[in-house]
């Protein structure tokens, strides 16, 4: 897909740069034409991810998420789409099917608004699948051919890795992010995520070269999950950040080899 890198896309890139430096770096490792597709999707992610946290009023947070769901519905149904620096470029890169996929992603983020724990493992898995998994599925398939199951496995692995990094902040905000916060429970979750990540990597051939750059954002996940399996106490300590040199070199290797 050929998309102009216009002022709206540049605004999306600036938003991602400010709010999500890791995802910005990963996007910048992609070819320029792919960046014009990825930055609007990643900007949507920024806006949706922060919507539940910018207000203490649940109703206002609900309204913010609904605004994005309405915008995605406009993209899916057409022909008129609201003018907005993120929605407008999104409308140029999303098919109706992918817009509906991202609607699932926005809908599941309602969990972030409230303080209720996950009901069970199926509830947690659905949250990860419809948030991280749907974001990977939409971004990769907006670029090219990619197998849905492989993307979902990869999304689960990366989603859990990012979730484990966020545990201290989520708990500080009064959320109950884990079903089993014991070292054994955390280790088990990390191993499950690592297994699905490994499965996705074993099926790299099912993701086309064109779609591959969408998976660069998961470049740190394997390292994080292996750290948690070996030392689950690192989650509570917030000690899952890579050193700057390792972080940049590992991304460069991922982009150069295409071995996400």
N, C-alpha and C positions, 0 to 999 in steps of 0.2 A: 504494500500500500504506500503510495506516495502522498505525503502530507506536507504542506508548506510550514516552515518554521517561522511563523508570523509573530506579531506582538502578543497575541493571546498565549501562544505556546511558550514564548519567552517569560510571560507573567507566571505561567504554571511552573516553569523551571525555577524561577526565583522563589516561589512559594515552597517548593520541595527543598530547595537549597537551604532555606531558613529553618524549616521545620523538621526535615528528615534527611540529615547529611549522608547517612549510609545509603539510602535509596538514591539520593542525588548522585553520589559517586558511581553507583552501579549503572545508572542511566547514562552517565557521561562515558562509561566504558563501552557503551553500545554504539553502533554506527549512527551517523547523524540522522538518516531517514527514520531509524527506529526510535530515536529520542523524541521526534515530533509526535509519535504515537504514544510513547510511554509517559511523557511528562504530564499530559492531561489526565491520564488514569491515576498516576501517582499523586497529582494535585487533588483529585477527588478523594483519594485515600487520606490525605492530610486533613481535608475539611471534615470528612465523616468521622475520622478517629478522634478529632478534638471536640466535636460537637457535644458529646455528653459531659465534657469536663469544664466548659467555659461558663457554666451556670449551675447554681444549686437548685434551680427550679426544674423539676422533672418534666413538666408540661412544655417549658420552653425548649428543653433538649429534644423532646419528642417532635416538636414543631420543626426544629432544625433538621433532624433526620428526615422528616416527611417532605421537607422542601427538596431534598436531594432525590428522594424516591419519585416525587412528582416530575422533577427534571428528567430523570432517567426514563420515566414513562413517556414523556414527550418525545425523547429520542427514539424509543421503541416504536411509537405509534406514528410520529410525524403528522403532517409535514412541517408544522410550526414548532420551533424550539426557542425557549426564552434566551434573550441575549445576556451572556455572562462570561467572564474571562476564562472560566473553567468549563462551563456547560457547552459553550459554543465550539471550542476545539474538540471536546468529547464527542459532540454530535457528528464530527467529521471522521472519527476513527472507530466508532462503535456500530456494529450491525444491530438490528433490533434484538437478535438473540443474545448478543453480548451485553446490551443494555439491560435486558431482563436478568442476566446472570449477576450483574453488579447491583441490581435492585435487591437480590437475595443477600448480597454482602452488606448493603446498608441496613436491611431489615434486622439482621442478626445482631447488629451493633447496639440494638436497644438494651441488651444485657448490661452494657457499660453504664447505663444511666442509673440503674438501681443497685441495691446492696444485697440482693438475694444471692445465695450460693448456687452453683450448678446442682441440678437435681440428681444426676448420676453420670456415669461415664459416657453414655450415649449423648447426653445433653452437652457435655464438654466437647466431645468429638464433633458434634454437629456445629458447635460454635466455631471451632478451628477450621472445619471444612468449608463453612459458608463465609468465613471472613478471609483468612489467608488463602484457602484453597480456591475460592471464587475469584479473588484478586489475581492470583497467578493464572487461572484458567482464562480470564478475560484478557489480561495483558498479553499472554503468549499467543492466544488465538487471534488477537487483533493484528499481530505481526505476520502469522503464517500458520501452517498446518501443525497441530500438536495434539497428541492423544490425551483425552480428558482424564483417564485413570492415572496416567503417569503424572500429569500436572497436579492432580488431587493428592497423590502420595507425596510428591515434592512439597506441595503447599502445607500438608500436615506436618512434615518434618520441620520445615522452616517456621511455620506458625508456632509450633510448640517451643522451638528454640528461642524465638523472640518473646514468647509468653514467659518463659523461665527467666529471661533477662529482666522482664518488667515486674516480677513478683514483688520486690521490695517497695516499688512505687505504688503498685496496686493495693498492697496491704496498708501502706501509709494513707491512702485515700479511702480507707474503710471498706475495701472490697474483700471478698473471700475467693481468691482466684484458683485454689486447688482443692480437689476432692480429698486428697491424702497428702498432707504437707510433711509427713515424716520423711526422713532420709530415704527409707526403702520405697515409699510411695513416689517420691520425686525421681529416684533412680529408675523405677519401673516405667514411669511416663517417658523419661528421656530415652530409654532403650526402645520403647515402642515407636517413638518418633524417629529414632535413628534407623530402625529396621525399615520403616516406610521410605525414608530418605534414600537408603541404600537400594531399595527396590526400584525407586524412580531412576536412580543413576544407572542401574543395570539395564534400563530400557531407554537410554538416551536416544537411540535411533528412531524412536517414535515421536521425537520432537524435531521439527525441521530446522535447518540452519537459520532460516528467516525468523523463527519464533524464539530461538535460543536466547537472545539478549534479555528477554523478559525474566529469565531465571537467574540472571546475574545477582539479583538482590538477595538471593539465598546463599551467597558465597561463604558466609561465616557459620552457617547452621551446623555443619558436620563437626567442626571444631568445638562449638558450644556444647552440643549434645554429648560428645565424647568426654568433655570436661565434667559434665554433670554426672554421667555414668560412673566416672572414676572418683569424683568427689562431690556428692550431692549437696554437701553443706555450702558449696560456693553459691548456690541459688540464694539462700537467705542472706548471705554476706554481700550480695551484689557484685560478685567477683567474676563476671563472665565477659569482660571486655577484652578484646585483643589489643596488644600493643600496636601503636600507630604504624610501625614499619611492617609488622606481620600483616596487619589489616590491609594495607595498600598493596603489598607484594602479592598476597593471596588473591586479591581482586584482579590484579594485572595478569596473574597466571590463568585465572578462570577465563578472562576475556580473550587472552592470547590463544589458549588451547581450545576454547569452547567446551571444556569439560566441566560443566556446572555440577 
